[in-house]
Amino acid sequence: MKRILAALLLAAFSFAALAQTPVRVRGTIEAFDNPVLTVKSRTGETVRIKLNDNFTVAGVAPATLADVTAGKFIGTATLGQKDGALVALEVLIFPEAMRGANEGHYPWDLKPESLMTNATVADVASGSAKDRVLMLKYKEGEKKVLVPEGVPIVTFLPAERSELKPGAHVFVGTQRQPDGTLTAGRVNVGLNGLVPPM
């Protein structure tokens, strides 16, 4: 009986996991009527996101390449390669409390064929001109990433729900529920007009 119950629970959990599909929303806030956040997405459609009761807000703020030092845990979206290194589209420096978040190397949807690497910076070297080359290490391996001059570098800062105002730019990792609705437990909002680059 216990085995049957365990099997049923596992099947139910697996179905629930399959039924929820991750959807990343990038765009501009049109309205926030708690708990519903209405966003004009970068593709032009209006998206409604139901936020969890205990949802959190993270501010996305500018940082510099000088802040990307050995030992920091970062995320970087990349596209293509140059001189044997992945080429960064953006770099996010995670706060220490978020070390290990989504660690690894996997497909990303910032641009077609883009990738994401969340990893620890093992080394920082100078590339050509003002470029930097990062050696990143994660549990399953390592990647070399070229960060060209001018690539957006950002970090997360604590933010209040009051930042969720019309015109603010957001990046929200949502889950599409079986009924088609989108839900989320966290909103990343650009501070002072910044557009989250990830």
C-alpha positions in Angstrom: 0.0 0.0 0.0 2.8 2.4 0.9 4.5 1.7 -2.4 1.3 2.4 -4.3 0.8 5.7 -2.4 4.5 6.7 -3.1 4.1 5.9 -6.8 0.9 8.0 -7.0 2.6 10.9 -5.2 5.6 10.7 -7.5 3.3 10.6 -10.6 1.3 13.6 -9.3 4.5 15.5 -8.6 5.9 14.7 -12.0 2.7 15.7 -13.8 2.6 19.0 -11.9 6.3 19.7 -12.8 5.5 19.0 -16.4 2.3 21.1 -16.4 4.2 24.1 -15.3 6.4 25.6 -18.0 9.0 28.3 -17.3 8.3 31.5 -19.3 10.7 34.5 -19.0 9.0 37.9 -19.4 11.0 41.0 -20.4 9.2 44.3 -20.8 7.7 47.5 -19.3 5.2 47.7 -16.5 1.8 49.0 -17.6 0.0 48.5 -14.3 0.4 46.8 -10.9 -2.9 45.9 -9.2 -1.7 43.6 -6.5 -1.4 40.7 -7.1 -1.5 41.1 -10.9 1.4 42.7 -12.7 0.6 43.8 -16.3 3.6 44.0 -18.5 4.0 45.2 -22.2 6.5 42.5 -23.3 9.4 43.2 -25.6 7.5 41.4 -28.3 4.6 43.9 -28.0 2.1 41.7 -26.3 0.4 42.5 -23.0 1.2 39.9 -20.4 -0.6 39.5 -17.0 1.4 37.9 -14.2 -0.2 36.8 -11.0 2.3 37.3 -8.2 2.5 35.0 -5.1 1.3 36.4 -1.8 4.9 36.6 -0.5 6.5 37.7 -3.7 9.8 39.6 -3.5 11.3 42.5 -5.5 14.9 42.7 -6.6 16.4 45.9 -8.0 18.7 45.7 -11.0 21.4 48.3 -10.7 24.5 49.2 -12.7 27.9 47.7 -11.8 31.3 47.8 -13.6 33.7 45.3 -15.0 36.0 46.2 -12.2 33.4 44.6 -9.8 33.8 41.3 -11.6 36.7 39.8 -9.6 37.9 36.3 -8.9 35.6 34.4 -6.4 32.4 36.3 -7.5 29.4 34.2 -8.5 28.0 35.6 -11.8 25.6 34.9 -14.6 26.4 35.8 -18.1 24.4 35.5 -21.3 26.6 34.8 -24.3 26.2 34.5 -28.1 28.8 33.0 -30.4 32.5 32.7 -29.9 35.7 34.7 -30.5 39.2 33.5 -30.0 38.1 30.3 -28.3 35.8 32.1 -25.8 32.1 32.7 -25.6 31.2 36.3 -26.2 29.1 38.0 -23.4 25.9 39.9 -24.1 25.6 40.9 -20.4 27.0 40.1 -17.0 25.0 39.8 -13.7 27.0 39.8 -10.4 25.0 37.9 -7.9 24.9 38.9 -4.2 26.7 36.4 -2.0 23.4 35.2 -0.6 22.5 34.0 -4.1 25.7 32.0 -4.7 24.9 28.8 -6.6 21.6 30.1 -8.1 20.8 28.1 -11.3 24.5 27.1 -11.5 25.5 25.6 -14.8 25.6 26.2 -18.6 22.4 26.0 -20.6 20.4 27.5 -23.5 18.9 31.0 -22.9 16.4 33.1 -24.7 17.8 36.6 -24.6 18.6 36.2 -28.3 18.3 33.2 -30.7 21.0 30.6 -29.9 22.2 32.5 -26.8 23.5 30.6 -23.8 23.6 31.3 -20.0 26.4 30.4 -17.7 26.0 30.8 -13.9 29.4 30.1 -12.3 32.2 31.3 -10.1 34.8 33.6 -11.6 38.1 31.6 -11.3 40.3 34.2 -13.1 40.1 37.5 -14.9 42.6 38.3 -17.7 43.0 41.2 -20.1 41.8 40.7 -23.6 42.5 43.0 -26.5 42.0 46.8 -25.8 39.6 47.0 -22.8 38.1 43.6 -23.1 38.3 41.1 -20.3 38.4 37.3 -20.4 36.7 35.5 -17.6 37.4 31.9 -16.7 34.2 30.5 -15.1 33.9 27.3 -13.2 30.7 25.5 -12.3 30.0 22.0 -11.0 30.0 20.2 -14.3 32.9 22.1 -16.0 34.3 25.5 -17.0 33.9 28.1 -19.7 36.0 31.0 -21.0 34.0 34.1 -21.6 35.1 37.3 -23.4 33.5 40.5 -22.1 33.8 43.2 -24.7 33.9 46.9 -23.7 30.4 48.3 -23.3 28.6 45.1 -22.4 26.1 45.8 -19.6 27.3 44.8 -16.2 24.6 44.8 -13.4 23.9 43.5 -9.9 20.9 42.9 -7.7 20.0 45.3 -4.8 17.1 45.2 -2.3 14.0 47.0 -3.6 10.5 47.8 -2.5 7.3 46.9 -4.1 6.8 50.7 -4.8 9.3 50.3 -7.6 6.7 48.4 -9.5 5.3 51.4 -11.3 4.2 52.1 -14.9 7.2 52.6 -17.2 9.6 50.6 -15.1 11.5 47.8 -16.9 11.3 44.3 -15.6 12.6 40.8 -16.1 10.3 38.1 -14.5 10.8 34.4 -14.5 7.3 33.0 -14.5 5.6 29.6 -14.6 2.8 28.9 -17.0 0.1 27.0 -15.1 -2.1 24.2 -16.7 -4.8 26.8 -17.2 -2.5 29.1 -19.2 -2.0 31.7 -16.5 1.5 33.0 -15.5 2.6 33.1 -11.9 5.8 34.4 -10.3 7.4 34.7 -6.8 9.9 37.4 -7.7 10.1 40.5 -9.9 13.5 41.9 -11.1 13.0 45.6 -11.8 15.4 48.1 -13.3 16.2 50.9 -10.9 16.3 54.5 -12.1 15.2 53.6 -15.6 17.7 50.8 -16.2 16.6 48.0 -18.5 17.5 44.6 -17.0 19.9 43.2 -19.7 19.4 39.5 -19.0 
